[in-house]
Amino acid sequence: MDGKLRKNIKIGALVDIVLKKDQRTGKLTRGHVKRLLTNSPNHPHGIKVMLVEGDQVGRVQQIVDES
């Protein structure tokens, strides 16, 4: 599922994000959503979130599992 709409992303969901340092390469990092950091209902580059794993911050590229 697409990570550009805030309503699609739930706390605890398993997502693939791109970290700021990986934006040029497009390398994805997988983890569970701890916090939603983007307040607007959508964002063209993906909703910014913080992951439970290591408090990493990046933009959601894909929602893997909505659990």
N, C-alpha and C positions, 0 to 999 in steps of 0.2 A: 504494500500500500504506500501511497505517496506521503512524504513527510512535509509537504508545503502548507497543509491545513492544520491549524492548532487543534481543532475539534477531533481530529483523527488520532491524536497522541494522548495517551493516558499514563499516569504515574505507574511505574512498574513494567511498562511495555518493553519488549526486547526490540531494539532499533539498531540500525547502522548509521553512524554519523561520520562526518568529515571534520577533523580537528583543524584549527586555524593553520597549524604548521604543515598540514597535509593537503591544503587546498590546491596547490600546484600539481601534485601527483594524483590527487583524487583517492588516496588510500583511505579505506573505511575502517572504522573502529566499532566493534559490536559491544553493546551493553544495555543495561536496564535504566530507564528514565527515573531520575531522582527528583528533578525539578524542571519545570518549563520556564524558560527565561525570556522568550518572546511574548509580548503582550498582545500584539495585533493578531487578528483572526487568520491571517495567512502571510507568507513571506516567499518571494520568488526563489530564494536560495535554500529554503528549508527553515523550519522552526528551530531556534537555538534552545538546547537542553543541556542539563548537567546529568552525567551518568553516576550511578551508585559506585561503580568500579573506579576508584581513584579520583572521584570528583572531576572527571574530564569534561570539558565543555566543547560543544560543536553543533553543527547544523544537521538535522535529520535528513538523510537521503532516502531511507527506506524503513518501513515498519515491518519487522520480521514476524513478531507475535504480539498480539494485543493483551495477553494475560494480565 
